[in-house]
Amino acid sequence: MKKVKRILFPTDFSNASHNAFRYALWFADHYGASIELLHVVVPEVEPLDLPVTISAATKGRIEAARDLMKTFTESALAQLQSHYEPENLPDVHPNVQLGIPSFLIPQIAQKNEADLILMGSKLKHSMLEKAFGTMSTTIMEKAHCPVLLVPEYVNLERLVSVTYAADLDESEPYHIWEAGQFLSPFNVIMRVVHVQKSRDEKPTVNMDELAAFFGSKPPVLQITFHNIPGENILEELEEFADTWDTDMLILHKPKRSFFDRIFHQSITRKVALYSK
């Protein structure tokens, strides 16, 4: 993962988004990054309009969003500074676009070379939607860069404990290293955990080999490795996250089935990083 210099923050001006923006400012301060504050207006077509014509209602929403950008930023900065004094206030660049958010956000991230998408999330209906929401899931699948999701009611004073949920595929060592680079500005402990459903399970990468490999390298941060036996991946991860008071959950490129196996409402109240 390359150094984070540009953060894309999509907002709908909701409470969830407002809470997450404080963390965008906090991360930007630690990384020395700038923030592109993006609001996507979904077009409304009036009955007599031609398809290429923007309705009066849509124009009004675009102007209202531009006005809201300033107050949204000022409010979040005031809340952040009441608890934490940033060393470097990040540059915030407002951007209002017309389109469908779940498709436009990944496109803008790639076009403007964002290193990270950070956004708020709300709990929804299905197991996957409870984790991230329908739009967030689409953005994660399409984004060229990592996506950091902040649940609506999370309230972190600092980032200390991180859990990396490992599926032990062949790319795992590289992506653990990537996660370490991402977390290097923070004084955290990252716990790599794999839930082994049976003794016959033969993952591509062995957890002991991972521990030995990273144990021989100069550490960017503290990393520990945990192989947990258990038939119920959900329950084991939930207990692990609670035991270690996890602040952030990291996954690399999980298969949809992996999402469905591990996510639960109690786990996804944590900040979650999805890394491509």
N, C-alpha and C positions, 0 to 999 in steps of 0.2 A: 504494500500500500504506500503510495507516494505521500509526501508531506501535505497536510491539509492547509490549503491557502484560500480556497473559495468554498463557501458553504451556501447551498441553495436552501432557502426556507420558504416552502409554500404555506400560505395562510388563508383561512376562510374567516378570520377574525372571531372565531369561536373561543369559548373559555379554554378548551383543550389546546387550541393554537396559541393563545396568549400565554398559557403556562409553559408550553414547549419553547416559546421564543426566548424566555429567560435563559433557558439552557443553551439555545443557539448563541446567545451573547456570551454566555459563560465559556462554552467550548471555543468560540472565536477568539476570546481573550487569551486562552491558554495556547492556542495554535498560532496566534498572530494572523488570523484569517479575516477576510472580508465576508460580508453576508449579502446575498441577493435576496431581497424580500419580495416574494412573488405572490400575486393574487390573480387567479384565473376566473374570468367572468364567463359563465355559460351563456351563449347567445339565446335571446328570445326573438322569435320571428312573429311579427304581427300578421293578421289574416291577409291583408292586401299587399304585404311586402314581397318584393322579389327576393329570391334566395340570397343574393349578394348584398341586400340592404340590411343595415343594422337598425333595429327598432329603436324608438325613442326610449323605451324602458331600459334597453341594454346600454344605450349611451349614458343614461342617468346613473346606472349602476357602476359604469366605468369611472365616471367623475366622482361618485361617492367613494369608491375604493381608493382613488388617488388621495382624497381628503383624509380618509381613515388611516392611510399608511403612516402619516406623521404622528398622529395621536397614539396609534398602536405601538410605534417604536418608543416614543417618549414614556409611555406608561410602563412598558416592560423594563426600560432602563432604570426608571425610578424604583421599581420593585426590586430589581437586581441590586442596585446600589444601597438599598436599605439593609441588605444582609451581607453584601460582599462588595469590596472595592476593586473594580477591574484595574489591572495595570495598564492596559491599552484598550481604550474604547474602540470597538471595531467600526470600520466604515460600513454603513448600511445603504444599499442601493435599491430603491423601490422599483418595481416592475409590474405593471398591470397588463395582462394579455387576455385575448378573447379566444375561447376554445373549450375543449373537454379536458378537465384537470388530469385525469389518470393517463391520458395520452400525451398531453402537452408538457407536463412537468418533466418526464424523462427526456423528452426532446430538448427542452431548454437547458436541462442539466448537462447534456452532452455538448450542445452547441456552445455554451458558455464555459465549458471545461470545469464544471463543479467537481470538487474532490469528495464532497459529502452532501447528501440530502438529509436534512434534519427536519422532522415534522411531528406534530401532535397526532395522537390516535385515540379513538374511542372504542369501547367494547361493543360488540355487535351480537349476531345471532348464532351462526354456525361456529364450530370449534376454531376454524381458521379466521373467521371474521371476528370472533371474540378476541383473538390475538391482535389483529392489526386493522380490521375493517376492509371492506371490499376494494375501495380505491387505493388504500395503502398497499394491499397485496399486489394489485396490478402494477403499481409504481415499482415495488421491489423486484418484480419479475422482469420489468423492462429497463430498469436503471442500469447505467454503465458503471456506476460507482456505489460505494456502500450507502445504505439508508439507515439512519438512526431514528427510531420511533420512541416518542416520549408519551406514556399514558397520561390521560387527562388529569388524574389526581396525584401523580407522583410528586414528591416533595423532597428532593435531595439537597442536603446542605453541602455534601462533598461526595466524591466518587472514590470508594475504598475497595469494595469487594465485587469482583467480576467473575461470572461463570461462563465458560465456553462449552457449549453442548457439542460433543464430538460424535460423529458418525463413523470415524476411523476409516475414511477412504484414502486413496493414495496421495491426495493433495493436502491432507491434514497438516503435515509439518510446515509446509509453506504458509498456510493460512493462519496457523497459530503464531508464526513469526510475524505475519502481517498484522494480526490483532495486537501483538506486542508493540509494534511500531505505532499503531493508532493510539495506544494507551500510554505511550512513553512520556507525554507531558504530565501525567498524573502519577501520584504515588499509590499504586494499587497492587493488590494481589489478584492474579488471574488463576482460577481453578478450572482445569480442563477435566471434564467429567464425561464418562461413557457408561451407559447402563447396559450391562451384558445380560441378555434375556436367558441364555442357556450356556452350559459348559461347552457345547458343541459349536458355538458361534465362532467363526473364523474370520475376523475382520482383516482387511487388506493391510492395515497398519496395527502393530502391537503397541499397547499402552506403555509397557515397560521399555520398549525401544524408543518411544517418544521421550519418555522421562530421561533415559540415558543420553539421547541426542541433545536435548536442551540443557541437560546438566553439564555437558562438556563445553557449552558456549557461554561467553560473557553475557549475563542476563541484562536485558533492557528493563525488565521488571521482574518481580517475584512470580514464579509459575509453579504450581503444584499439579500433580496428576492423580486422578481418582478413577478407578474401575469398580463399578458398583454392580453386584449381582442382583437381579430382580426381574420378575415377570412383568411387572407393570411399570413401564418407562415413565409414565405420567406421575405416578405416586412417588417414585424414587427421585425424580428430578425436583418435584415440588418440595419434598423433604430436604433434599440437598440445598436448594435455594434458600429455604427458611433457616436451616441449620447455620449456614454461613452468612446469613443476612445479605443476600446478593442485591447489589444496586443495579447491575447491568447484565443482561443475558446476550451472548454473542452466538450467532450461527453463520456458518459459511454455506451459501448456495444449497440450502436444504431442499430435498425432494418434497413434493407436496405431501407424500405419505409421512415424511419425517415431521413436517409441521403438525399434521393431524395426530401423530403419536404423542408429541411432547407438550403441545400447548394447552393451557388451562387458564381460566380467569385469574386464579391466584398467582400464577407464574408471570403472566403478561401484564401485571401491574408494575413489573420492573421495566426499566429502560431497556430497549432491545435494539441491537445492531445487526443488520442483515448485510453481509459482505459478499460481493460478487466474486 
